Amino acid sequence: MGKRKAWGTILQASLAIGAMGAVLLPIFLCQTPWPTVARDYLVEHGQHESGAINLVSAIYLGYRAFDTLGETIVLLVAVIGTMGLLSRVESMVNAVGDDDNTIQTVSAFSLRGEKRSSHVLRTHLLEVVTGKIGPIVLLFGFYVMLYGHLSPGGGFQGGVIIASGIVFLALGNQQDNTSALSKSSILGGIESVSFLLFIIVAISGIFFGKGFFGNPLADSAYPVGFIVLLNSIIGLKVGASIGFMCIAMMGGHD
């Protein structure tokens, strides 16, 4: 039985490697030259036209801003779908728990009264360390988000770091008085407001002639402050979305 399982695993791995080879092989065998014209244009004119030293930010918030708008919508749909699945699973677990009283919480590391009910299986070391580094991670996330036009980073990267800080604050909170950033209602509100602001800034190009829906025949240059604003909005949305989902998976309902 064990040998059959091992051969099955080897077969699955071989099929996966073969599928990857079939997808990647045409890329290496293709003789089509890389689009050096677009690359050279961005290197020569990207900073002047966008005001951003980091050309990655100039591309995804300027030249290819419609892609960023689509990615943000995909993230919103993913959050909605994930929360729907989590709520469905939670209702099923609660139904089983009501019918069968075999599901019990085991306090392995401390007494029930010493910690929150959702933290009884976590050591004090985990709570202390995550509680201390949470604010530091949040500060670094805001730095990456706000300075994405000058150095590697931006809204998506900074938002993921901010979400990590939010999760650390939720893990490091030892008592029942949860921090504001670990409450689902607040995170959901930040995520919704950020998406609304993102849409408003996106359609502002209709009135200012620049940005997402600006006049493509006019001068495409716009102040770097526009990139900073979009990075901030995207960072808050990504951070709130991912932090919201992680806390929901951890069992947070505050």
C-alpha positions as CSV (number, residue, x, y, z in Angstrom):
1,M,0.0,0.0,0.0
2,G,2.9,2.4,0.9
3,K,4.7,1.7,-2.4
4,R,1.6,2.3,-4.4
5,K,1.1,5.6,-2.7
6,A,4.7,6.6,-3.3
7,W,4.4,5.7,-7.0
8,G,1.3,7.7,-7.2
9,T,3.1,10.7,-5.7
10,I,5.9,10.3,-8.2
11,L,3.5,10.1,-11.1
12,Q,1.7,13.3,-10.0
13,A,5.0,15.1,-9.6
14,S,6.1,13.9,-13.1
15,L,2.9,15.1,-14.7
16,A,3.2,18.5,-13.0
17,I,6.8,18.9,-14.2
18,G,5.8,17.8,-17.7
19,A,2.9,20.3,-17.7
20,M,5.2,23.1,-16.6
21,G,7.7,22.1,-19.3
22,A,5.0,22.2,-22.0
23,V,4.0,25.7,-20.9
24,L,7.5,27.1,-20.5
25,L,9.3,25.4,-23.4
26,P,7.7,27.6,-26.2
27,I,8.9,30.7,-24.3
28,F,12.5,29.6,-24.5
29,L,12.2,28.4,-28.1
30,C,10.5,31.5,-29.3
31,Q,12.7,33.7,-31.6
32,T,10.5,36.8,-31.3
33,P,12.7,39.7,-29.9
34,W,11.8,41.4,-26.7
35,P,10.0,44.7,-26.9
36,T,13.0,46.8,-26.5
37,V,11.4,49.9,-28.0
38,A,8.9,50.2,-25.1
39,R,11.6,49.5,-22.6
40,D,13.9,52.2,-24.0
41,Y,11.1,54.7,-24.1
42,L,10.3,54.1,-20.4
43,V,13.9,54.4,-19.4
44,E,14.3,57.7,-21.3
45,H,10.9,59.4,-20.7
46,G,9.3,57.5,-17.7
47,Q,10.6,59.7,-14.9
48,H,9.9,63.0,-16.8
49,E,6.4,62.1,-17.8
50,S,5.3,60.5,-14.5
51,G,7.5,62.2,-11.9
52,A,8.3,58.9,-10.3
53,I,11.9,57.6,-9.9
54,N,10.6,54.1,-9.5
55,L,9.5,53.2,-13.0
56,V,7.4,50.3,-11.7
57,S,5.1,52.7,-10.0
58,A,5.1,54.9,-13.1
59,I,3.9,51.9,-15.2
60,Y,1.2,50.4,-13.0
61,L,-0.2,53.8,-11.8
62,G,0.3,55.6,-15.1
63,Y,1.0,53.9,-18.4
64,R,-1.0,50.8,-17.5
65,A,-3.4,52.2,-14.9
66,F,-6.3,50.3,-16.3
67,D,-4.6,47.0,-15.3
68,T,-4.3,48.3,-11.7
69,L,-8.0,49.2,-11.7
70,G,-8.8,45.7,-12.8
71,E,-6.5,44.1,-10.2
72,T,-8.2,46.1,-7.5
73,I,-11.6,44.9,-8.6
74,V,-10.3,41.3,-8.7
75,L,-9.1,41.8,-5.1
76,L,-12.5,43.1,-4.0
77,V,-14.2,40.1,-5.6
78,A,-11.7,37.7,-3.9
79,V,-12.4,39.2,-0.5
80,I,-16.1,39.0,-1.0
81,G,-15.8,35.3,-2.1
82,T,-13.5,34.4,0.7
83,M,-15.7,35.9,3.4
84,G,-18.7,34.2,1.9
85,L,-17.0,30.8,2.1
86,L,-15.8,31.5,5.6
87,S,-19.2,32.4,6.8
88,R,-20.6,29.2,5.2
89,V,-18.0,27.0,6.9
90,E,-18.6,28.8,10.2
91,S,-22.3,28.1,10.0
92,M,-21.7,24.4,9.3
93,V,-19.3,24.1,12.2
94,N,-21.7,25.8,14.5
95,A,-24.5,23.5,13.4
96,V,-22.4,20.5,14.1
97,G,-21.4,21.9,17.5
98,D,-25.0,22.4,18.5
99,D,-25.9,18.9,17.6
100,D,-22.9,17.1,19.0
101,N,-21.2,18.4,22.1
102,T,-17.9,16.7,21.3
103,I,-16.3,19.9,20.0
104,Q,-14.5,21.5,23.0
105,T,-11.8,24.1,23.4
106,V,-8.7,22.7,25.1
107,S,-6.6,25.1,27.2
108,A,-3.1,23.7,26.7
109,F,-0.9,26.6,27.8
110,S,-2.8,28.6,30.4
111,L,-6.0,28.9,32.3
112,R,-9.1,30.1,30.4
113,G,-9.3,33.3,32.5
114,E,-5.8,34.4,31.7
115,K,-6.4,34.8,28.0
116,R,-9.0,35.5,25.4
117,S,-11.0,32.5,24.5
118,S,-9.6,32.4,21.0
119,H,-6.0,32.5,22.3
120,V,-6.0,29.6,24.7
121,L,-3.8,27.5,22.5
122,R,-1.1,30.2,22.0
123,T,1.9,30.6,24.1
124,H,2.7,33.9,25.9
125,L,5.9,34.2,23.9
126,L,3.9,34.4,20.7
127,E,1.6,37.0,22.1
128,V,4.4,39.2,23.5
129,V,6.6,39.1,20.5
130,T,3.9,39.8,17.9
131,G,2.4,42.5,20.1
132,K,5.7,44.3,20.2
133,I,6.7,44.1,16.5
134,G,3.2,44.8,15.2
135,P,3.5,48.6,15.4
136,I,7.0,48.4,13.8
137,V,5.8,46.4,10.9
138,L,2.9,48.8,10.4
139,L,5.3,51.7,10.3
140,F,7.5,50.0,7.8
141,G,4.4,49.2,5.7
142,F,3.4,52.8,5.6
143,Y,6.9,53.8,4.6
144,V,6.9,51.3,1.7
145,M,3.5,52.5,0.6
146,L,4.3,56.3,0.7
147,Y,7.7,56.1,-0.8
148,G,6.9,53.7,-3.6
149,H,7.5,56.4,-6.2
150,L,11.1,56.9,-5.0
151,S,12.2,53.4,-4.1
152,P,11.1,49.8,-4.6
153,G,7.6,49.4,-3.1
154,G,4.2,50.9,-3.6
155,G,0.6,50.4,-2.7
156,F,0.4,46.6,-3.2
157,Q,3.7,45.8,-1.5
158,G,3.1,48.2,1.4
159,G,-0.4,47.0,1.8
160,V,0.7,43.4,2.3
161,I,3.2,44.6,5.0
162,I,0.5,46.6,6.7
163,A,-1.8,43.5,6.7
164,S,1.1,41.6,8.4
165,G,1.2,44.3,11.1
166,I,-2.5,44.1,11.6
167,V,-2.3,40.3,12.0
168,F,0.6,40.7,14.5
169,L,-1.5,43.1,16.5
170,A,-4.4,40.6,16.6
171,L,-2.1,37.8,17.6
172,G,-0.4,39.9,20.3
173,N,-3.5,41.1,22.0
174,Q,-3.8,39.1,25.2
175,Q,-6.9,40.4,26.7
176,D,-10.5,40.7,25.5
177,N,-10.2,44.5,24.7
178,T,-9.2,44.0,21.1
179,S,-7.3,46.8,19.3
180,A,-9.2,48.9,16.8
181,L,-7.2,47.6,13.8
182,S,-8.1,44.0,14.6
183,K,-11.9,44.6,14.5
184,S,-13.6,43.3,11.5
185,S,-16.0,46.2,11.3
186,I,-13.3,48.8,11.2
187,L,-11.2,46.8,8.6
188,G,-14.2,46.3,6.5
189,G,-15.0,50.0,6.6
190,I,-11.5,51.0,5.7
191,E,-11.5,48.5,2.8
192,S,-14.9,49.9,1.5
193,V,-13.9,53.5,1.8
194,S,-10.5,52.9,0.1
195,F,-12.2,51.3,-2.9
196,L,-14.7,54.1,-3.1
197,L,-11.8,56.7,-3.1
198,F,-9.9,54.6,-5.7
199,I,-12.9,54.8,-8.0
200,I,-13.4,58.5,-7.4
201,V,-9.7,59.2,-8.1
202,A,-9.9,57.0,-11.2
203,I,-12.8,58.9,-12.8
204,S,-11.3,62.2,-11.8
205,G,-9.4,62.1,-15.1
206,I,-12.7,63.0,-16.9
207,F,-12.6,66.4,-15.2
208,F,-8.8,67.0,-15.1
209,G,-7.9,65.4,-18.4
210,K,-5.3,63.2,-16.8
211,G,-5.2,59.9,-15.0
212,F,-7.3,56.8,-15.8
213,F,-9.9,58.4,-18.0
214,G,-7.9,61.4,-19.2
215,N,-7.6,62.5,-22.8
216,P,-5.1,60.1,-24.4
217,L,-4.3,62.8,-27.1
218,A,-3.3,65.4,-24.5
219,D,-0.1,65.6,-22.5
220,S,0.1,62.5,-20.4
221,A,2.4,64.0,-17.7
222,Y,0.9,64.5,-14.3
223,P,2.2,65.4,-10.9
224,V,3.9,62.7,-8.9
225,G,1.4,63.5,-6.1
226,F,-1.2,61.6,-8.1
227,I,1.0,58.4,-7.8
228,V,1.5,59.0,-4.1
229,L,-2.3,59.4,-3.6
230,L,-3.1,56.2,-5.5
231,N,-0.3,54.3,-3.7
232,S,-1.8,55.4,-0.4
233,I,-5.4,54.4,-1.3
234,I,-4.3,51.0,-2.8
235,G,-2.1,50.3,0.3
236,L,-4.9,50.9,2.7
237,K,-7.3,48.8,0.6
238,V,-4.9,45.9,0.2
239,G,-3.9,46.0,3.9
240,A,-7.4,46.2,5.2
241,S,-8.6,43.4,2.8
242,I,-5.9,40.9,3.6
243,G,-5.9,41.7,7.3
244,F,-9.7,41.3,7.3
245,M,-9.5,37.9,5.7
246,C,-6.6,36.7,8.0
247,I,-8.4,37.8,11.2
248,A,-11.6,36.1,9.9
249,M,-9.7,32.9,9.3
250,M,-8.2,33.2,12.8
251,G,-11.8,33.3,14.2
252,G,-12.0,37.0,15.0
253,H,-15.6,38.3,15.0
254,D,-15.1,41.7,16.8
